[in-house]
Structure formats: structure tokens, C-alpha cells
Amino acid sequence: MPYDPTKMADWEIARAAEAALPSPWDWQKRLGLRDEEVIPCGRVAKLHGERILARLGGRPRGKYIAVTAITPTPLGEGKTTTTLGLIEGLARRGLGAGGAIRQPSGGPSMNVKGTAAGGGNALLIPMAEFTLGLTGDIDAVTNAHNLAMVALTARILHEANYSDEALGRRGLRRLDIDPRRVEMKWAIDFCAQALRHVVIGLGGRKDGVPMESGFQIAVSSELMAILAVARDLGDLRRRIGEITVAYSRKGEPVTCDDLEVGGAMAAWMRRALHPTLCSTVEYQPILVHAGPFANIALGQSSILADELGLKLWDWHVTESGFGADIGFEKLWNVKCRLSGLVPDAVVLTVTVRALKAHGGGPRVVPGHPLPKEYAKEGLSLVEGGMPNLLHHLGIVRRAGVPAVVCLNRFPTDTDREVALVRRAAEGAGARFAVGEHWLRGGEGALELADAVVEACREKKNFRFLYPLETPLRERVERIAREVYGADGVTWSPEAEEKARVLEADPRFRDYATVMVKTHLSLSHDPDLKGVPRGWTLPIRDVLLFSGARFLCPVAGEISLMPGTGSDPAFRRVDVDPETGEVRGLF
């Protein structure tokens, strides 16, 4: 250690590090856990969070650090790498550190972005298991979600074919579901644009009622949002039962419990409630729980995982999806409000590559070679992208939490480019650190670890962006203006009517506001880089997640089902027929 990531692929580093991967029983001893608190699952273990927290309830919480980023390129800028590197750096300073990250979706893993395991010497292991399903949480979400759709479509068919008397003999009451007002789609955990819009129920009388439908990527399911916020099994079951699947012809909500499927869905999800314990390549503990995609979902590691980490180690690092405008904003105004936890410091991840993209550099296209401007010194491009960095820094400061700007350094970054970023960050009054964790692991993250320790000594003045009683449209207006930098908000007639109805109903006044917006721009338009000016945020729909208790305004043309590119990662993934080892993951 460290490995040489300039000569070894991530999967090769993972294979080497996994030779000494702690077993579930090693972790049990190291973390002081009891037999009934550890659920071995092959080379990793699930931790029974409810039991551990019940036993350790009186133990003081550790320091809480959140990792976010500036607006990324489509390739990602290394938040997970920085999260893992920071944990390794804190451990090198003799501090008990661990973290929580999100489980990767099969969509990006098999598409153009690759796994979310970090990289180089800031890598999560076991990498193949982590990337290819781990302990089955996303499978559980997918199965439970699709079971709700099975229950719904079967009920529509039976109500179409049977009289009220015949339904009654089967123990059913007529829900009179409107096939045009089905709120859920089917779920699959891959990027499959061909499944966005489909027609189901074709054939004969026994094959279902013809209706328009579609698929969403599994991690955008409301069930994943529920997994991120549920406190225990009872809470999980109650929230699942309250999911609105469709509406009746009279406009009444039809829930999972109305369909009598909530209990079975909870049965599929019961083991997913337990976070999975993995490791960095330097053998620090990492909890994996909940899913990605802060642009179309909550995009946070779970509340349960964070509470668990804050009791099990002294320094807990958690990540949120994409840039501070969506990932951190949701941590700040949703997750912190629900959990009662407040970060002691926030790390804002930045790369020279992203700054160049925001400073006028050529378009970064996944699956295509990176333009030469990103591999050579370009001070003017870096300088041009600095407003995006400063804008995201302002978002963190608006929350009243100390910030550390971390430059996730790539081998092509020059000393003069690094110095330029340092001057800008420190000139804005922020702490700054260069992170070389990809290349050097914990040793390369010592500057970052020291800056974070110093930041945690600062007094924080945490405050939410808006009070809980703020009406939905006013919340969206504040987020658009004060977080994204918009001049205002426009609403489609349909979205505004939904917002009016939701605002008038007291049941929804304490629901969280979870924005659905592109991650590739501060605006709704992924092609607008830097800090766009003179624009308004268009809201075209509002999704109701009645189980998670979220209202989700949808901005722009973002889809809940991403598409697969022309050069996807699955082209390079294979299995060694002799050993069964997976090769080609990145």
C-alpha cells in the first residue's frame, strides 16, 4: 500500500486489497458488536441498526461530516472517492473514522458512468459485490415496487370482469381505479429508454385492461426514498401502506394498503432496512444504505446508517448526490429536518475538469474521448469556471455550516491550476485542501483530514432555508432563487393546479419538498454551464410520495428513466471462467 492506480485498474486494486478484507466476525470484534447485531452475508455483513442503536442509545455521537460537490460533468467528480479518502486520512491521523455511502444503481454501473465505488486508493471493497447487487437491497426495492403494480393491474382487471357481488364473495370491495390516473410505473434497475412509454394489457379478456404505462429506474422508486428515511420496521411498514399508487374515478387516492399489498411489500423490504458493512481499501468501515440519483430521488445515504455510524465511530462521513444545489440542498432541508442531525462540517468537492467545463471548455460526452483541453494546462478555463465553485460554496454557507473546499486532484492537473483554485477558495474565506487520495490513499488525504478537523472546531449557525409551515410554491420559489440562482419560477397549468390542491389540504403541510432537476446545471437546462443568469425555473409536474411524505416538483424535461449510451460499461465487463472473478468494472 498504496497501490499504483496509474498502472492498475480499479478492479485490480480491489482484487489485491480484498485478500485481507475483514470478515463479518472481524468487524464484529473490532466494533464491539453482539452476535444478534451482525447478519453475515457472504464476505460482508448487514448490521441490525435497531438493536445496535437501542443498546448504544446513551453513547455520545461522533462528528458528522457531509460531502457534496460543485456541478459535475457527466463523468462525476469524485464525491465517493473524496468521502473514502477523507475517512482514510482521518484514520491515518489516529482518529476512529467511518462513513455511509449509497448503493450504486445497475443503470450507471452498466452504462457510461461506471460504479460508485470511488477509485484508485480511495476505493470501496468488495468492489464487484458492491457494484453487482451487494446484499440485495435494490432487488428488494424493485420486487416490492413491482408487486404494488401487480396488485394494481390485477385489481383493475378483476373489477372490470366481476360485479360488486362477485367481488364481495372474494373479499374485495370495488376501488373503481381510474386507469388514466396511475401514479406509479414499473421498475427496472437499468437505463432503458425503450421502456419509458409502453402499453400493457393487450391480448384478450384475461390478459388485463389495455392502458398506457411505463418503467422508471428502480432507485427512483418511492420505496427507496422510504428506505432512506424509515427509522424502524414499524415505520417502514406504515409508510409503505400509505403509498399512493393510483386514484379512483372520483379522485380518491388508492394506496398500497387499499390494495392489501403493503404487508407483502414490507416483507420483501424487511432485510433491506439493515445497512450493509463494507470497507475502504485501507480497511475503514463503510455502511452502504439507500440509493443514488439526487436529481430524481432523495439521493442520500440513509438516516439509519448515519445514526448508526455516529454511535459506532468518532468521525462519521456521509455523502449526498451530485452538486450542492440538489444533493446538499436535500440533506440540508429534508434529511437534517427529518433526522435532527446537523453536519459539523461540509466538504465541497471540486475538480479542475469540472471548472474547465464551466469555464467554456468543450462539451464532455460520456463514452467519447475527453477533449485535449482537459489534459493540458488551461488557466483561463479554470478561472472561467470559478463562479460555479463560489456559487456552491455560497449554498453551503447559507446553511450556516463550516465548509472545506477539496480539490480532488487528477494526474493531469498542473501546479498552477491547483494554485489558482486555492487562491479562489481561500480568497472567498473557505478552508482549502488538495486531495490526492486517488493516488496515495490516506496519506494523500492528510491535508483534507486536517482541514476538516479544524472546520469541526468552528461554531456552526445552522438554519433551514425555509420554515416547515412555508407553502409549497413559496418553498420552490426560495429554492429556485436562493439555491439555483433563478429569477423566479413558472408553473404549467397542471402543476400549478396540483400545487394549489396540495397547499389547501392540511394533510400535506408538513411534507418535505424534494426537487426533481438535472444535476448537470444549476438551472433546469443541462447545457447551461457555470452560473446561468436571466432564467426562470419551469415546473411541469408535482409528484406525490405519500408514504415517504414528500412532494416532488419536477423541473424541465428530466426523466425518471435514464437512457443507455452508445458505449456502455457492460461492453468491457466479463468473468474469469477459472476463478469467477469479475473483470472490467470501473
TORBAMAR-804354 format. One line per 5 residues: their letters; for each residue z, x, y of C-alpha. Coordinates in steps of 0.05 Angstrom, whole numbers, plus 5000, padded with zeros to 4 digits. Example, Ala and Ser with C-alpha at 12.3 -4.5 7.8 and 13.67 -1.06 7.14 Angstrom:
residues 2
as = 5156/5246/4910  5143/5273/4979
end
This chain:
residues 586
mpydp = 5000/5000/5000  4968/4985/5046  4901/4973/5013  4837/4992/5047  4803/4927/5069
tkmad = 4743/4966/5094  4727/4983/5022  4758/4926/4983  4742/4852/4986  4800/4804/4995
weiar = 4796/4781/4923  4801/4854/4900  4862/4866/4944  4893/4802/4916  4880/4824/4845
aaeaa = 4914/4891/4857  4974/4861/4893  4983/4806/4842  5001/4858/4789  5071/4858/4819
lpspw = 5073/4785/4841  5145/4759/4836  5154/4706/4782  5187/4639/4797  5251/4667/4766
dwqkr = 5247/4729/4810  5243/4684/4871  5300/4641/4845  5345/4701/4842  5321/4731/4908
lglrd = 5330/4666/4947  5395/4645/4913  5367/4581/4884  5392/4540/4826  5354/4521/4763
eevip = 5345/4449/4784  5316/4471/4852  5258/4510/4823  5198/4478/4787  5156/4533/4754
cgrva = 5081/4521/4757  5046/4580/4724  5051/4641/4768  5081/4602/4826  5136/4551/4834
klhge = 5149/4487/4872  5215/4482/4908  5254/4417/4906  5265/4412/4980  5311/4351/4979
rilar = 5360/4385/4932  5359/4451/4968  5369/4420/5037  5425/4376/5011  5462/4438/4986
lggrp = 5446/4483/5046  5454/4429/5100  5511/4466/5134  5476/4533/5137  5451/4554/5207
rgkyi = 5377/4550/5219  5336/4613/5229  5290/4629/5286  5228/4584/5290  5162/4615/5310
avtai = 5096/4577/5315  5027/4609/5311  4967/4580/5348  4903/4607/5379  4851/4602/5433
tptpl = 4788/4561/5419  4759/4593/5357  4688/4608/5336  4665/4570/5273  4687/4631/5233
gegkt = 4761/4625/5252  4801/4677/5290  4856/4694/5240  4916/4649/5252  4936/4653/5179
tttlg = 4923/4728/5179  4968/4734/5241  5021/4688/5210  5025/4730/5147  5021/4796/5186
liegl = 5078/4776/5231  5121/4759/5171  5105/4827/5141  5121/4861/5208  5187/4825/5215
arrgl = 5205/4846/5144  5187/4919/5160  5239/4914/5215  5291/4894/5163  5292/4820/5182
gagga = 5292/4766/5129  5227/4731/5143  5182/4679/5110  5136/4624/5131  5098/4560/5119
irqps = 5023/4551/5119  4975/4495/5100  4938/4489/5035  4863/4502/5042  4813/4447/5030
ggpsm = 4758/4456/4979  4710/4437/5034  4713/4500/5077  4733/4544/5018  4667/4529/4984
nvkgt = 4628/4524/5049  4618/4575/5105  4689/4590/5127  4719/4610/5061  4791/4607/5040
aaggg = 4850/4602/5088  4889/4657/5053  4888/4706/5111  4854/4772/5097  4860/4847/5086
nalli = 4932/4868/5082  4956/4803/5112  4935/4762/5052  4968/4707/5011  4973/4713/4936
pmaef = 4958/4689/4884  4893/4681/4923  4850/4646/4870  4903/4595/4853  4917/4583/4927
tlglt = 4843/4572/4941  4826/4531/4880  4876/4474/4880  4943/4512/4874  4993/4462/4844
gdida = 4950/4400/4854  4975/4371/4920  4905/4356/4946  4885/4328/4878  4945/4281/4884
vtnah = 4925/4260/4954  4854/4248/4931  4874/4207/4869  4925/4166/4906  4877/4153/4964
nlamv = 4821/4131/4917  4869/4088/4877  4880/4047/4941  4805/4038/4946  4801/4018/4873
altar = 4855/3966/4884  4820/3940/4946  4750/3935/4918  4775/3904/4853  4815/3852/4893
ilhea = 4754/3835/4935  4713/3824/4871  4766/3781/4837  4777/3738/4899  4702/3727/4903
nysde = 4698/3706/4830  4762/3666/4820  4793/3604/4851  4862/3604/4882  4888/3571/4819
algrr = 4856/3624/4774  4884/3679/4818  4953/3647/4814  4951/3648/4738  4941/3723/4744
glrrl = 5000/3730/4791  4956/3742/4852  4953/3708/4920  4889/3706/4960  4888/3760/5013
didpr = 4819/3738/5039  4799/3810/5054  4741/3819/5102  4692/3870/5071  4668/3887/5141
rvemk = 4737/3909/5162  4756/3960/5110  4793/4016/5146  4793/4068/5090  4736/4106/5057
waidf = 4733/4141/4990  4758/4213/4988  4730/4277/4960  4753/4347/4978  4686/4377/4993
caqal = 4639/4377/5052  4587/4326/5031  4546/4297/5088  4505/4255/5039  4567/4213/5025
rhvvi = 4584/4196/5097  4550/4128/5092  4539/4093/5026  4532/4022/4999  4575/4002/4939
glggr = 4579/3941/4895  4506/3939/4876  4485/3911/4810  4509/3844/4783  4568/3796/4790
kdgvp = 4614/3842/4751  4597/3905/4790  4632/3889/4855  4616/3858/4922  4560/3895/4960
mesgf = 4588/3927/5022  4580/3988/5067  4628/4044/5052  4631/4120/5055  4671/4182/5039
qiavs = 4719/4224/5081  4743/4294/5064  4808/4286/5025  4852/4326/5073  4835/4277/5129
selma = 4868/4221/5089  4928/4186/5119  4964/4207/5055  4960/4279/5077  4989/4260/5144
ilava = 5045/4224/5108  5058/4285/5065  5066/4327/5128  5119/4282/5158  5156/4249/5099
rdlgd = 5229/4271/5093  5242/4250/5021  5214/4209/4964  5240/4143/4991  5207/4157/5058
lrrri = 5142/4176/5024  5142/4112/4983  5157/4067/5043  5102/4099/5086  5050/4094/5030
geitv = 5065/4020/5022  5054/4009/5097  4984/4040/5099  4933/3990/5127  4874/3991/5080
aysrk = 4835/3933/5109  4841/3868/5149  4835/3796/5127  4783/3748/5156  4839/3723/5202
gepvt = 4852/3794/5227  4916/3804/5189  4929/3875/5161  4924/3885/5086  4970/3942/5064
cddle = 4978/3982/5001  5039/3940/4984  4999/3876/4994  4951/3904/4942  5011/3922/4898
vggam = 4986/3994/4892  5037/4031/4936  5083/4046/4878  5028/4075/4835  5003/4117/4893
aawmr = 5073/4144/4904  5076/4162/4830  5012/4204/4838  5043/4237/4900  5114/4249/4876
ralhp = 5106/4322/4857  5063/4337/4919  5126/4325/4960  5153/4392/4936  5127/4454/4975
tlcst = 5096/4510/4934  5124/4580/4939  5073/4636/4944  5075/4707/4972  5044/4756/5020
veyqp = 5014/4820/4990  5078/4854/5014  5119/4802/4975  5150/4760/5030  5159/4686/5014
ilvha = 5108/4635/5038  5114/4560/5030  5048/4523/5023  5050/4449/5041  5005/4397/5073
gpfan = 4933/4406/5094  4886/4435/5147  4839/4405/5199  4878/4393/5263  4812/4367/5292
ialgq = 4811/4306/5245  4883/4305/5219  4953/4328/5238  4937/4400/5216  5008/4424/5209
ssila = 5050/4453/5153  5099/4400/5133  5165/4384/5167  5199/4391/5099  5171/4461/5089
delgl = 5194/4483/5159  5264/4455/5149  5268/4489/5082  5244/4557/5109  5293/4553/5167
klwdw = 5350/4548/5117  5325/4599/5066  5308/4657/5113  5327/4681/5182  5258/4682/5214
hvtes = 5210/4626/5197  5138/4628/5219  5095/4565/5217  5022/4555/5234  4983/4497/5263
gfgad = 4908/4485/5261  4855/4512/5308  4868/4523/5383  4929/4506/5424  4892/4446/5453
igfek = 4895/4408/5388  4938/4445/5336  4994/4465/5382  4990/4401/5422  5004/4362/5358
lwnvk = 5060/4408/5339  5089/4401/5409  5084/4326/5419  5083/4299/5348  5115/4346/5298
crlsg = 5171/4371/5343  5187/4299/5363  5190/4275/5291  5228/4336/5264  5274/4352/5322
lvpda = 5255/4425/5313  5234/4466/5373  5199/4534/5368  5237/4594/5395  5171/4628/5410
vvltv = 5096/4615/5402  5044/4667/5383  4976/4655/5414  4923/4689/5371  4862/4716/5406
tvral = 4802/4758/5384  4752/4798/5423  4698/4760/5384  4722/4692/5409  4728/4718/5481
kahgg = 4657/4743/5478  4633/4675/5452  4668/4640/5510  4642/4692/5559  4569/4677/5547
gprvv = 4556/4713/5482  4503/4689/5433  4519/4629/5390  4560/4644/5327  4528/4607/5270
pghpl = 4564/4604/5202  4522/4633/5146  4479/4674/5194  4488/4747/5212  4535/4759/5271
pkeya = 4494/4777/5333  4497/4851/5352  4535/4835/5416  4597/4822/5375  4595/4891/5341
kegls = 4589/4933/5404  4629/4941/5468  4617/4884/5517  4669/4885/5573  4633/4834/5616
lvegg = 4631/4784/5558  4705/4795/5544  4721/4786/5617  4679/4722/5620  4718/4692/5562
mpnll = 4786/4706/5593  4793/4637/5626  4796/4605/5557  4854/4651/5537  4891/4636/5602
hhlgi = 4880/4561/5594  4911/4562/5524  4968/4604/5550  4980/4551/5602  4983/4497/5548
vrrag = 5039/4534/5512  5076/4547/5577  5072/4473/5595  5115/4460/5534  5168/4508/5561
vpavv = 5167/4557/5503  5162/4633/5508  5092/4658/5489  5066/4722/5458  4991/4736/5462
clnrf = 4969/4772/5398  4902/4806/5395  4880/4802/5323  4842/4867/5324  4776/4875/5287
ptdtd = 4750/4945/5268  4692/4936/5318  4739/4924/5378  4739/4983/5426  4800/5011/5462
reval = 4771/4990/5529  4762/4918/5504  4833/4917/5478  4860/4945/5544  4822/4891/5582
vrraa = 4855/4835/5542  4923/4868/5550  4916/4871/5626  4896/4798/5630  4953/4774/5586
egaga = 5006/4817/5619  4977/4801/5687  4990/4727/5672  5062/4744/5656  5057/4740/5580
rfavg = 5081/4788/5527  5023/4821/5492  5015/4856/5425  4958/4886/5386  4958/4863/5314
ehwlr = 4928/4910/5263  4957/4873/5204  4889/4861/5172  4880/4937/5167  4952/4961/5160
ggega = 4995/4902/5138  5066/4901/5163  5061/4970/5194  5003/4944/5236  5045/4884/5260
lelad = 5106/4921/5285  5086/4914/5358  5076/4839/5347  5142/4833/5310  5180/4868/5366
avvea = 5147/4824/5419  5166/4761/5381  5238/4784/5372  5242/4796/5447  5210/4729/5463
crekk = 5261/4693/5419  5316/4722/5463  5287/4685/5523  5315/4619/5545  5267/4562/5530
nfrfl = 5260/4499/5571  5224/4455/5520  5196/4389/5545  5146/4339/5517  5082/4324/5553
yplet = 5100/4250/5558  5159/4204/5542  5155/4164/5478  5150/4099/5517  5085/4121/5551
plrer = 5028/4072/5534  4972/4097/5490  4918/4101/5543  4963/4138/5591  4982/4188/5536
veria = 4908/4201/5523  4896/4210/5598  4952/4261/5603  4928/4300/5543  4856/4299/5569
revyg = 4874/4322/5639  4934/4368/5627  4915/4399/5560  4840/4397/5555  4824/4402/5629
adgvt = 4782/4339/5634  4772/4299/5698  4791/4236/5661  4777/4191/5602  4724/4139/5587
wspea = 4733/4086/5532  4679/4050/5493  4689/3974/5497  4711/3972/5424  4761/4029/5433
eekar = 4790/4000/5497  4799/3932/5465  4835/3965/5406  4879/4004/5454  4897/3940/5493
vlead = 4917/3904/5429  4958/3963/5404  4993/3972/5471  5012/3899/5473  5043/3899/5404
prfrd = 5115/3926/5405  5108/3950/5333  5063/4007/5355  5100/4032/5417  5135/4090/5382
yatvm = 5074/4111/5341  5052/4183/5351  4986/4198/5386  4943/4244/5342  4877/4262/5376
vkthl = 4812/4270/5336  4768/4321/5373  4724/4381/5360  4761/4447/5352  4702/4488/5379
slshd = 4712/4470/5452  4767/4447/5499  4722/4387/5510  4692/4337/5461  4626/4376/5460
pdlkg = 4627/4436/5413  4572/4470/5454  4615/4473/5518  4650/4541/5515  4700/4575/5560
vprgw = 4737/4525/5604  4688/4468/5618  4691/4435/5686  4669/4367/5712  4672/4327/5648
tlpir = 4706/4266/5621  4733/4254/5551  4697/4197/5515  4740/4157/5467  4696/4116/5419
dvllf = 4749/4090/5370  4823/4087/5354  4845/4095/5281  4910/4063/5259  4952/4102/5208
sgarf = 5007/4051/5198  5041/4089/5142  5044/4156/5179  5057/4115/5243  5000/4149/5280
lcpva = 4949/4122/5330  4887/4168/5328  4839/4164/5387  4771/4191/5366  4734/4233/5418
geisl = 4659/4246/5415  4617/4247/5352  4666/4282/5305  4662/4261/5233  4716/4254/5180
mpgtg = 4667/4284/5130  4640/4353/5148  4574/4378/5121  4558/4437/5076  4515/4492/5108
sdpaf = 4454/4527/5081  4491/4589/5057  4556/4564/5028  4610/4607/4998  4603/4577/4929
rrvdv = 4538/4617/4921  4580/4680/4914  4639/4655/4872  4639/4668/4798  4685/4681/4739
dpetg = 4692/4744/4697  4677/4717/4626  4722/4770/4594  4785/4763/4637  4776/4695/4670
evrgl = 4787/4727/4739  4754/4693/4798  4708/4737/4839  4674/4729/4906  4727/4690/4944
f = 4735/4709/5017
end
